[in-house]
Amino acid sequence: MKNIEEILRQSKTIAVVGLSPKPERDSYRVAIYLKEQGYRIIPVNPNATEILGERCYPDLSSIPEKVDVVDIFRRSEEVLPIAEEAVKIGAKAIWMQEGVVNEEAYAFAQAKKLDVVMDRCMLKEHQRLTGKQTLT
């Protein structure tokens, strides 16, 4: 299993499940920060067509390109089907944001050889490891 630093360093494309088009939401702030750091952000939200200037997809299976990390901004009880879909599309890792805890999804993804981060903020971890601060 890769550690957080390796996941962040080796990943290029991040599908953000539950990305909100509202700038005041954590998912929006995290995604815009990651985009500013050079990551390719793919919004996943069935209720939007575009977020952050990127085409939005209704689910992971609709994304036509390779995804390295699935960053999850959903309720903890909604994570397992997302983890299952992440395996189907060949993602390398799932990342459950701060406050998102699902032990069953964690165990499932690990058993399928995905790297898993749970209950951690991708923005905060990136800043901690790089010393960068948010630009927005």
DSSP file (Angstrom, degrees, kcal/mol; ACC not computed):
  #  RESIDUE AA STRUCTURE BP1 BP2  ACC     N-H-->O    O-->H-N    N-H-->O    O-->H-N    TCO  KAPPA ALPHA  PHI   PSI    X-CA   Y-CA   Z-CA
    1    1 A M              0   0    0      0, 0.0     2,-0.2     0, 0.0   114,-0.1   0.000 360.0 360.0 360.0 136.0    0.0    0.0    0.0
    2    2 A K        -     0   0    0      1,-0.1   114,-0.2     2,-0.1     2,-0.1  -0.513 360.0-124.2 -79.8 150.6    1.2    3.4   -0.9
    3    3 A N     >  -     0   0    0     -2,-0.2     4,-2.3     1,-0.1     5,-0.2  -0.382  34.1 -94.6 -86.0 174.6    1.3    6.2    1.7
    4    4 A I  H  > S+     0   0    0      1,-0.2     4,-2.5     2,-0.2     5,-0.2   0.891 124.1  53.3 -57.8 -43.2   -0.4    9.5    1.3
    5    5 A E  H  > S+     0   0    0      1,-0.2     4,-2.4     2,-0.2    -1,-0.2   0.914 110.0  47.5 -60.4 -43.5    2.7   11.2   -0.1
    6    6 A E  H  > S+     0   0    0      2,-0.2     4,-2.7     1,-0.2     5,-0.2   0.903 110.8  51.7 -65.3 -41.0    3.1    8.6   -2.8
    7    7 A I  H  X S+     0   0    0     -4,-2.3     4,-1.3     1,-0.2    -2,-0.2   0.947 113.6  43.7 -60.5 -48.0   -0.6    8.7   -3.7
    8    8 A L  H  < S+     0   0    0     -4,-2.5    -2,-0.2     1,-0.2    -1,-0.2   0.881 117.3  45.9 -65.8 -38.3   -0.4   12.5   -4.1
    9    9 A R  H  < S+     0   0    0     -4,-2.4    -2,-0.2    -5,-0.2    -1,-0.2   0.877 117.7  40.9 -73.3 -37.9    2.9   12.5   -6.0
   10   10 A Q  H  < S+     0   0    0     -4,-2.7     2,-0.3    -5,-0.2    -1,-0.2   0.580  97.8  89.8 -90.3 -10.1    2.0    9.7   -8.4
   11   11 A S     <  +     0   0    0     -4,-1.3     3,-0.1    -5,-0.2    56,-0.0  -0.659  36.5 164.8 -91.8 144.1   -1.5   10.7   -9.2
   12   12 A K        +     0   0    0     -2,-0.3    28,-3.3     1,-0.3     2,-0.5   0.638  64.8  51.9-120.0 -37.6   -2.5   13.0  -12.0
   13   13 A T  E     -a   40   0A   0     26,-0.2    56,-2.0    28,-0.0    55,-1.7  -0.922  60.7-174.4-116.1 124.4   -6.2   12.6  -12.5
   14   14 A I  E     -ab  41  69A   0     26,-3.2    28,-2.7    -2,-0.5     2,-0.6  -0.965  13.3-154.8-122.0 119.4   -8.7   12.9   -9.7
   15   15 A A  E     -ab  42  70A   0     54,-2.6    56,-2.8    -2,-0.5     2,-0.8  -0.836  14.5-152.8 -88.9 122.8  -12.4   12.2  -10.0
   16   16 A V  E >   -ab  43  71A   0     26,-2.3    28,-2.3    -2,-0.6     3,-1.2  -0.843   6.0-156.7-103.4 103.1  -14.2   14.1   -7.3
   17   17 A V  E 3  S+ab  44  72A   0     54,-2.5    56,-2.9    -2,-0.8    28,-0.2  -0.677  80.6  17.9 -83.2 121.7  -17.5   12.4   -6.4
   18   18 A G  T 3  S+     0   0    0     26,-2.9     2,-0.3    -2,-0.5    -1,-0.3   0.646  81.7 169.7  92.2  17.7  -20.0   14.8   -4.9
   19   19 A L    <   -     0   0    0     -3,-1.2    -1,-0.3    25,-0.7     7,-0.0  -0.484  23.7-145.1 -65.8 124.7  -18.2   17.9   -6.2
   20   20 A S        -     0   0    0     -2,-0.3     5,-0.1     2,-0.2    -1,-0.1  -0.680  14.5-141.9 -92.6 144.5  -20.5   20.8   -5.6
   21   21 A P  S    S+     0   0    0      0, 0.0    31,-0.1     0, 0.0    -1,-0.1   0.496  77.2 101.7 -78.1  -2.2  -20.8   23.8   -8.0
   22   22 A K    >   -     0   0    0      1,-0.1     3,-1.9     2,-0.0     6,-0.4  -0.741  67.9-148.1 -89.2 119.8  -21.1   26.1   -4.9
   23   23 A P  T 3  S+     0   0    0      0, 0.0    -1,-0.1     0, 0.0     6,-0.1   0.715  94.4  61.9 -59.9 -22.0  -17.9   27.9   -4.0
   24   24 A E  T 3  S+     0   0    0      4,-0.1     2,-0.2     5,-0.0    -2,-0.0   0.607  85.0  97.5 -81.3  -9.5  -18.6   27.8   -0.3
   25   25 A R  S <> S-     0   0    0     -3,-1.9     4,-2.1     1,-0.1     3,-0.2  -0.508  78.5-128.1 -81.5 147.0  -18.6   24.0   -0.2
   26   26 A D  H  > S+     0   0    0      1,-0.2     4,-2.9     2,-0.2     5,-0.3   0.894 108.4  57.6 -58.6 -41.8  -15.6   22.1    1.0
   27   27 A S  H  > S+     0   0    0      1,-0.2     4,-2.3     2,-0.2    -1,-0.2   0.894 108.1  46.8 -59.6 -39.3  -15.6   19.9   -2.1
   28   28 A Y  H  > S+     0   0    0     -6,-0.4     4,-2.7    -3,-0.2     5,-0.3   0.933 113.1  48.3 -66.5 -46.8  -15.4   23.0   -4.4
   29   29 A R  H  X S+     0   0    0     -4,-2.1     4,-1.8     1,-0.2    -2,-0.2   0.905 114.2  46.1 -62.7 -42.1  -12.5   24.5   -2.3
   30   30 A V  H  X S+     0   0    0     -4,-2.9     4,-2.6     2,-0.2    -1,-0.2   0.937 114.0  48.4 -65.5 -46.3  -10.6   21.2   -2.3
   31   31 A A  H  X S+     0   0    0     -4,-2.3     4,-2.4    -5,-0.3    -2,-0.2   0.904 111.5  48.4 -63.8 -42.4  -11.1   20.6   -6.0
   32   32 A I  H  X S+     0   0    0     -4,-2.7     4,-2.2     2,-0.2    -1,-0.2   0.892 112.0  50.5 -67.2 -37.2  -10.1   24.2   -7.1
   33   33 A Y  H  X S+     0   0    0     -4,-1.8     4,-1.3    -5,-0.3    -2,-0.2   0.950 111.6  47.2 -61.4 -49.2   -7.0   23.9   -4.9
   34   34 A L  H  <>S+     0   0    0     -4,-2.6     5,-2.1     1,-0.2     3,-0.2   0.882 110.9  52.1 -62.2 -38.1   -6.0   20.6   -6.4
   35   35 A K  H ><5S+     0   0    0     -4,-2.4     3,-1.7     1,-0.2    -1,-0.2   0.910 107.0  53.0 -62.9 -41.8   -6.6   22.0   -9.9
   36   36 A E  H 3<5S+     0   0    0     -4,-2.2    -1,-0.2     1,-0.3    -2,-0.2   0.770 103.9  57.9 -63.8 -25.2   -4.3   24.9   -9.1
   37   37 A Q  T 3<5S-     0   0    0     -4,-1.3    -1,-0.3    -3,-0.2    -2,-0.2   0.429 127.7 -97.7 -86.3   1.4   -1.7   22.4   -8.1
   38   38 A G  T < 5S+     0   0    0     -3,-1.7    -3,-0.2     1,-0.3     2,-0.2   0.475  76.6 138.6 100.9   2.6   -1.8   20.8  -11.5
   39   39 A Y      < -     0   0    0     -5,-2.1     2,-0.6     1,-0.1    -1,-0.3  -0.523  57.2-119.3 -77.4 149.2   -4.0   17.9  -11.0
   40   40 A R  E     -a   13   0A   0    -28,-3.3   -26,-3.2    -2,-0.2     2,-0.5  -0.817  32.6-155.9 -85.5 119.2   -6.7   17.0  -13.6
   41   41 A I  E     -a   14   0A   0     -2,-0.6   -26,-0.2   -28,-0.2   -28,-0.0  -0.857  12.4-170.5-103.3 129.3  -10.0   17.3  -11.9
   42   42 A I  E     -a   15   0A   0    -28,-2.7   -26,-2.3    -2,-0.5     2,-0.2  -0.948  18.6-141.4-118.5 108.8  -13.0   15.4  -13.2
   43   43 A P  E     -a   16   0A   0      0, 0.0    14,-2.4     0, 0.0     2,-0.5  -0.459  11.6-164.1 -70.2 138.3  -16.3   16.4  -11.4
   44   44 A V  E     +ac  17  57A   0    -28,-2.3   -26,-2.9    12,-0.2   -25,-0.7  -0.933  35.8 127.7-124.7 106.1  -18.8   13.6  -10.7
   45   45 A N    >   -     0   0    0     12,-1.9     3,-1.6    -2,-0.5    14,-0.1  -0.832  46.2-152.0-159.9 114.0  -22.2   15.0   -9.9
   46   46 A P  T 3  S+     0   0    0      0, 0.0    13,-0.1     0, 0.0    -1,-0.0   0.629  95.6  59.3 -67.0 -11.0  -25.4   13.9  -11.6
   47   47 A N  T 3  S+     0   0    0     11,-0.1     2,-0.3     2,-0.0     9,-0.0   0.300 101.5  57.6-101.4   9.6  -27.0   17.3  -11.0
   48   48 A A    <   -     0   0    0     -3,-1.6    -3,-0.2     1,-0.1     3,-0.1  -0.960  52.9-162.3-137.6 154.9  -24.5   19.4  -12.9
   49   49 A T  S    S+     0   0    0      1,-0.4     7,-2.6    -2,-0.3     2,-0.3   0.659  83.2  15.4-105.8 -25.1  -23.1   19.5  -16.4
   50   50 A E  E     +F   55   0B   0      5,-0.3    -1,-0.4     7,-0.0     2,-0.3  -0.974  57.7 174.9-152.5 135.7  -20.0   21.6  -15.7
   51   51 A I  E >  S+F   54   0B   0      3,-2.2     3,-1.9    -2,-0.3   -32,-0.0  -0.994  76.8   0.6-140.1 135.8  -18.0   22.5  -12.6
   52   52 A L  T 3  S-     0   0    0     -2,-0.3   -11,-0.1     1,-0.3     3,-0.1   0.798 129.3 -61.3  57.6  31.1  -14.7   24.4  -12.5
   53   53 A G  T 3  S+     0   0    0      1,-0.3     2,-0.4     0, 0.0    -1,-0.3   0.601 114.5 116.1  74.5  10.2  -14.8   24.6  -16.3
   54   54 A E  E <  S-F   51   0B   0     -3,-1.9    -3,-2.2     1,-0.0    -1,-0.3  -0.888  75.2-103.2-114.2 143.1  -14.7   20.8  -16.5
   55   55 A R  E     -F   50   0B   0     -2,-0.4     2,-0.4    -5,-0.2    -5,-0.3  -0.400  38.5-137.1 -60.7 136.8  -17.4   18.6  -17.9
   56   56 A C        -     0   0    0     -7,-2.6   -12,-0.2   -14,-0.1    -1,-0.1  -0.799  12.8-152.5-101.6 139.4  -19.3   16.9  -15.1
   57   57 A Y  B     -c   44   0A   0    -14,-2.4   -12,-1.9    -2,-0.4    -9,-0.1  -0.845  17.4-134.7-112.5 148.7  -20.2   13.2  -15.2
   58   58 A P  S    S-     0   0    0      0, 0.0     2,-0.3     0, 0.0    -1,-0.1   0.781  85.8  -6.0 -73.0 -25.6  -23.2   11.5  -13.5
   59   59 A D  S >  S-     0   0    0    -14,-0.1     3,-1.1     1,-0.1     4,-0.3  -0.961  76.9 -95.6-159.1 170.5  -21.1    8.6  -12.2
   60   60 A L  G >  S+     0   0    0     -2,-0.3     3,-1.7     1,-0.2    -1,-0.1   0.869 116.7  61.7 -62.9 -37.8  -17.6    7.1  -12.4
   61   61 A S  G 3  S+     0   0    0      1,-0.3    -1,-0.2     3,-0.0    25,-0.0   0.704  96.9  60.7 -65.0 -18.7  -18.5    4.7  -15.1
   62   62 A S  G <  S+     0   0    0     -3,-1.1    -1,-0.3     2,-0.0    -2,-0.2   0.586  77.2 105.9 -83.5 -10.8  -19.3    7.6  -17.5
   63   63 A I    <   -     0   0    0     -3,-1.7     4,-0.1    -4,-0.3   -48,-0.0  -0.581  58.7-156.9 -75.5 123.8  -15.8    9.0  -17.4
   64   64 A P        +     0   0    0      0, 0.0     2,-0.3     0, 0.0    -1,-0.1   0.397  67.1  60.1 -85.8   5.3  -14.1    8.2  -20.7
   65   65 A E  S    S-     0   0    0      1,-0.0     2,-0.1     0, 0.0    -2,-0.1  -0.800  94.7 -78.6-128.4 170.7  -10.5    8.5  -19.4
   66   66 A K        -     0   0    0     -2,-0.3     2,-0.5     1,-0.0    24,-0.1  -0.423  40.0-155.5 -69.4 137.8   -8.3    6.8  -16.8
   67   67 A V        -     0   0    0     22,-0.3    25,-0.4     1,-0.1   -53,-0.1  -0.966  13.4-173.6-117.6 129.9   -8.7    7.9  -13.2
   68   68 A D  S    S+     0   0    0    -55,-1.7    24,-1.7    -2,-0.5    25,-1.6   0.916  73.7  19.7 -84.7 -49.7   -6.0    7.6  -10.7
   69   69 A V  E     -bd  14  93A   0    -56,-2.0   -54,-2.6    23,-0.2     2,-0.7  -0.968  59.9-150.3-128.0 137.4   -7.8    8.6   -7.5
   70   70 A V  E     -bd  15  94A   0     23,-2.2    25,-3.0    -2,-0.4     2,-0.6  -0.929  18.2-160.5-103.7 109.4  -11.5    8.8   -6.6
   71   71 A D  E     -bd  16  95A   0    -56,-2.8   -54,-2.5    -2,-0.7     2,-0.6  -0.824  11.9-149.0 -94.5 121.0  -11.9   11.5   -4.0
   72   72 A I  E     +bd  17  96A   0     23,-3.3    25,-1.9    -2,-0.6     2,-0.3  -0.826  29.1 169.8-108.5 117.3  -15.2   11.0   -2.2
   73   73 A F        +     0   0    0    -56,-2.9     2,-0.3    -2,-0.6   -46,-0.1  -0.647  48.6 107.3-114.3  68.8  -17.4   13.8   -0.8
   74   74 A R  S    S-     0   0    0     -2,-0.3     5,-0.1    23,-0.1    23,-0.1  -0.882  79.7 -74.2-136.6 168.0  -20.5   11.8    0.1
   75   75 A R    >   -     0   0    0     -2,-0.3     3,-2.1     1,-0.1     4,-0.3  -0.341  47.7-114.1 -62.7 147.6  -22.1   10.5    3.3
   76   76 A S  G >  S+     0   0    0      1,-0.3     3,-1.5    23,-0.3     4,-0.4   0.851 115.5  56.9 -52.9 -39.7  -20.2    7.6    4.8
   77   77 A E  G 3  S+     0   0    0      1,-0.3    -1,-0.3     2,-0.1     3,-0.1   0.622 103.2  56.1 -71.8 -10.3  -23.1    5.2    4.2
   78   78 A E  G <> S+     0   0    0     -3,-2.1     4,-0.6     1,-0.1    -1,-0.3   0.357  85.6  86.0 -97.8   4.2  -23.0    6.0    0.4
   79   79 A V  H <> S+     0   0    0     -3,-1.5     4,-2.5    -4,-0.3     3,-0.4   0.861  70.4  68.4 -80.2 -36.9  -19.3    5.1    0.0
   80   80 A L  H  > S+     0   0    0     -4,-0.4     4,-2.5     1,-0.3     5,-0.2   0.906 101.0  47.1 -55.3 -49.1  -19.4    1.3   -0.7
   81   81 A P  H  > S+     0   0    0      0, 0.0     4,-2.1     0, 0.0    -1,-0.3   0.854 112.4  52.1 -61.1 -31.1  -21.1    1.5   -4.1
   82   82 A I  H  X S+     0   0    0     -4,-0.6     4,-2.4    -3,-0.4    -2,-0.2   0.907 109.0  49.4 -68.6 -41.4  -18.6    4.3   -5.1
   83   83 A A  H  X S+     0   0    0     -4,-2.5     4,-1.9     2,-0.2    -1,-0.2   0.905 110.5  50.9 -62.7 -41.3  -15.7    2.0   -4.0
   84   84 A E  H  X S+     0   0    0     -4,-2.5     4,-1.9    -5,-0.2    -2,-0.2   0.908 111.6  47.1 -62.6 -41.7  -17.1   -0.8   -6.1
   85   85 A E  H  X S+     0   0    0     -4,-2.1     4,-1.9     2,-0.2    -1,-0.2   0.866 107.1  57.5 -68.2 -36.1  -17.4    1.5   -9.1
   86   86 A A  H  <>S+     0   0    0     -4,-2.4     5,-2.3     1,-0.2     4,-0.5   0.895 107.0  48.9 -60.4 -40.4  -13.9    2.7   -8.5
   87   87 A V  H ><5S+     0   0    0     -4,-1.9     3,-1.2     1,-0.2    -1,-0.2   0.928 108.6  53.8 -63.5 -45.1  -12.6   -0.9   -8.8
   88   88 A K  H 3<5S+     0   0    0     -4,-1.9    -2,-0.2     1,-0.3    -1,-0.2   0.845 109.8  46.6 -60.5 -35.5  -14.6   -1.4  -12.0
   89   89 A I  T 3<5S-     0   0    0     -4,-1.9   -22,-0.3   -23,-0.0    -1,-0.3   0.492 116.1-113.0 -88.7  -1.5  -13.1    1.6  -13.7
   90   90 A G  T < 5 +     0   0    0     -3,-1.2    -3,-0.2    -4,-0.5    -2,-0.1   0.755  51.5 170.6  81.2  24.2   -9.6    0.7  -12.7
   91   91 A A      < -     0   0    0     -5,-2.3   -23,-0.2    -6,-0.2    -1,-0.2  -0.316  30.9-143.5 -63.6 153.7   -8.8    3.5  -10.3
   92   92 A K  S    S+     0   0    0    -24,-1.7    23,-2.5   -25,-0.4     2,-0.3   0.716  74.6  11.0 -91.1 -23.8   -5.7    3.1   -8.3
   93   93 A A  E     -de  69 115A   0    -25,-1.6   -23,-2.2    21,-0.2     2,-0.4  -0.994  55.1-146.5-152.3 153.1   -6.9    4.7   -5.0
   94   94 A I  E     -de  70 116A   0     21,-2.3    23,-2.0    -2,-0.3     2,-0.5  -0.972  14.9-162.8-119.3 145.4  -10.0    5.9   -3.2
   95   95 A W  E     -de  71 117A   0    -25,-3.0   -23,-3.3    -2,-0.4     2,-0.6  -0.964   4.3-158.3-130.6 112.8   -9.8    8.8   -0.8
   96   96 A M  E     -d   72   0A   0     21,-3.4    24,-1.8    -2,-0.5    23,-0.4  -0.827  25.8-128.9 -93.0 120.9  -12.6    9.4    1.7
   97   97 A Q    >   -     0   0    0    -25,-1.9     3,-2.6    -2,-0.6    22,-0.6  -0.006  44.0 -59.0 -64.8 170.8  -12.5   13.0    2.8
   98   98 A E  T 3  S+     0   0    0     21,-0.3    -1,-0.2     1,-0.3    22,-0.1  -0.238 128.6  19.5 -51.5 130.7  -12.5   14.3    6.3
   99   99 A G  T 3  S+     0   0    0      1,-0.2     2,-0.7    -3,-0.1    -1,-0.3   0.325  95.7 114.0  88.4  -8.4  -15.6   13.0    8.2
  100  100 A V    <   +     0   0    0     -3,-2.6    19,-1.1    -4,-0.1     2,-0.4  -0.868  38.3 165.2-100.7 111.2  -16.2   10.2    5.6
  101  101 A V        +     0   0    0     -2,-0.7     2,-0.3    17,-0.1   -22,-0.1  -0.983  10.2 155.5-132.1 120.8  -15.7    6.8    7.4
  102  102 A N     >  -     0   0    0     -2,-0.4     4,-2.3     1,-0.1     5,-0.1  -0.793  16.4-173.1-146.7  99.7  -16.8    3.5    6.0
  103  103 A E  H  > S+     0   0    0     -2,-0.3     4,-2.8     1,-0.2     5,-0.2   0.853  87.1  54.9 -63.0 -36.6  -14.8    0.5    7.2
  104  104 A E  H  > S+     0   0    0      2,-0.2     4,-2.5     1,-0.2    -1,-0.2   0.926 110.7  44.6 -64.7 -44.3  -16.6   -1.9    4.8
  105  105 A A  H  > S+     0   0    0      2,-0.2     4,-2.7     1,-0.2     5,-0.2   0.888 112.7  53.2 -65.6 -38.8  -15.6    0.2    1.8
  106  106 A Y  H  X S+     0   0    0     -4,-2.3     4,-2.3     2,-0.2    -2,-0.2   0.952 112.5  43.0 -59.3 -51.5  -12.1    0.5    3.2
  107  107 A A  H  X S+     0   0    0     -4,-2.8     4,-2.4     2,-0.2    -2,-0.2   0.895 114.2  51.6 -63.9 -41.5  -11.7   -3.3    3.5
  108  108 A F  H  X S+     0   0    0     -4,-2.5     4,-1.4    -5,-0.2    -2,-0.2   0.949 111.9  45.2 -60.0 -50.4  -13.3   -3.9    0.1
  109  109 A A  H  <>S+     0   0    0     -4,-2.7     5,-2.7     1,-0.2    -2,-0.2   0.896 113.4  50.0 -64.4 -40.7  -11.1   -1.5   -1.7
  110  110 A Q  H ><5S+     0   0    0     -4,-2.3     3,-1.9    -5,-0.2    -1,-0.2   0.911 107.8  53.8 -63.0 -41.6   -7.9   -2.8    0.0
  111  111 A A  H 3<5S+     0   0    0     -4,-2.4    -1,-0.2     1,-0.3    -2,-0.2   0.803 106.7  52.7 -62.9 -27.9   -8.9   -6.4   -0.8
  112  112 A K  T 3<5S-     0   0    0     -4,-1.4    -1,-0.3    -3,-0.2    -2,-0.2   0.247 123.8-107.7 -91.4  11.9   -9.1   -5.3   -4.5
  113  113 A K  T < 5S+     0   0    0     -3,-1.9     2,-0.3     1,-0.3    -3,-0.2   0.705  71.8 141.5  71.7  23.5   -5.6   -3.8   -4.2
  114  114 A L      < -     0   0    0     -5,-2.7     2,-0.3    -6,-0.2    -1,-0.3  -0.700  56.4-116.7 -88.3 148.4   -6.6   -0.2   -4.2
  115  115 A D  E     -e   93   0A   0    -23,-2.5   -21,-2.3    -2,-0.3     2,-0.4  -0.661  37.3-158.3 -77.0 142.0   -4.8    2.3   -2.0
  116  116 A V  E     -e   94   0A   0     -2,-0.3     2,-0.4   -23,-0.2   -21,-0.2  -0.986  20.2-177.4-133.4 132.2   -7.2    3.7    0.5
  117  117 A V  E     -e   95   0A   0    -23,-2.0   -21,-3.4    -2,-0.4     2,-0.4  -0.993  15.3-169.3-122.4 134.5   -7.2    6.9    2.6
  118  118 A M        +     0   0    0     -2,-0.4   -21,-0.1   -23,-0.2   -17,-0.1  -0.979  59.8   1.0-131.0 138.6  -10.1    7.5    5.0
  119  119 A D  S    S+     0   0    0    -19,-1.1     2,-0.3   -22,-0.6   -21,-0.3   0.853  96.5 117.8  61.2  39.5  -11.2   10.5    7.0
  120  120 A R        -     0   0    0    -24,-1.8     2,-0.5   -20,-0.1    -1,-0.2  -0.987  64.2-123.7-135.3 145.8   -8.4   12.8    5.7
  121  121 A C     >  -     0   0    0     -2,-0.3     4,-2.5   -24,-0.3     5,-0.2  -0.787  10.6-151.7 -91.0 124.9   -8.6   16.0    3.7
  122  122 A M  H  > S+     0   0    0     -2,-0.5     4,-2.4     1,-0.2     5,-0.2   0.884  97.1  51.1 -62.9 -39.8   -6.7   15.9    0.4
  123  123 A L  H  > S+     0   0    0      2,-0.2     4,-2.7     1,-0.2     5,-0.2   0.953 112.2  45.6 -61.9 -50.3   -6.1   19.7    0.5
  124  124 A K  H  > S+     0   0    0      1,-0.2     4,-2.5     2,-0.2    -2,-0.2   0.895 113.8  49.1 -62.2 -40.8   -4.7   19.6    4.0
  125  125 A E  H  X S+     0   0    0     -4,-2.5     4,-2.2     2,-0.2    -1,-0.2   0.905 111.4  49.2 -66.7 -40.5   -2.5   16.6    3.3
  126  126 A H  H  X S+     0   0    0     -4,-2.4     4,-2.2    -5,-0.2     6,-0.4   0.931 113.3  46.9 -62.7 -45.5   -1.1   18.2    0.1
  127  127 A Q  H  X S+     0   0    0     -4,-2.7     4,-2.6     1,-0.2    -2,-0.2   0.900 110.9  52.2 -63.2 -40.9   -0.4   21.4    2.0
  128  128 A R  H  < S+     0   0    0     -4,-2.5    -1,-0.2    -5,-0.2    -2,-0.2   0.902 115.6  40.7 -61.6 -41.5    1.2   19.5    4.9
  129  129 A L  H  < S+     0   0    0     -4,-2.2    -1,-0.2    -5,-0.2    -2,-0.2   0.782 127.2  30.7 -80.6 -27.2    3.5   17.6    2.5
  130  130 A T  H  < S-     0   0    0     -4,-2.2    -2,-0.2    -5,-0.2    -3,-0.2   0.623  94.0-128.6-106.6 -16.3    4.4   20.5    0.2
  131  131 A G     <  +     0   0    0     -4,-2.6    -4,-0.1    -5,-0.3    -3,-0.1   0.532  61.5 141.1  76.7   5.1    4.2   23.5    2.5
  132  132 A K        -     0   0    0     -6,-0.4     2,-0.3    -5,-0.2    -1,-0.3  -0.451  41.3-144.8 -79.7 153.7    1.9   25.2    0.0
  133  133 A Q        -     0   0    0     -2,-0.1     2,-0.0    -3,-0.1    -1,-0.0  -0.815  31.6 -86.6-114.0 158.8   -1.0   27.3    1.1
  134  134 A T        -     0   0    0     -2,-0.3    -1,-0.1     1,-0.1  -101,-0.0  -0.349  27.5-157.0 -65.2 142.4   -4.4   27.7   -0.7
  135  135 A L              0   0    0      1,-0.1    -1,-0.1    -2,-0.0  -102,-0.0   0.590 360.0 360.0 -94.7 -14.2   -4.5   30.3   -3.4
  136  136 A T              0   0    0   -107,-0.1    -1,-0.1     0, 0.0    -2,-0.1   0.436 360.0 360.0-103.3 360.0   -8.3   30.8   -3.2
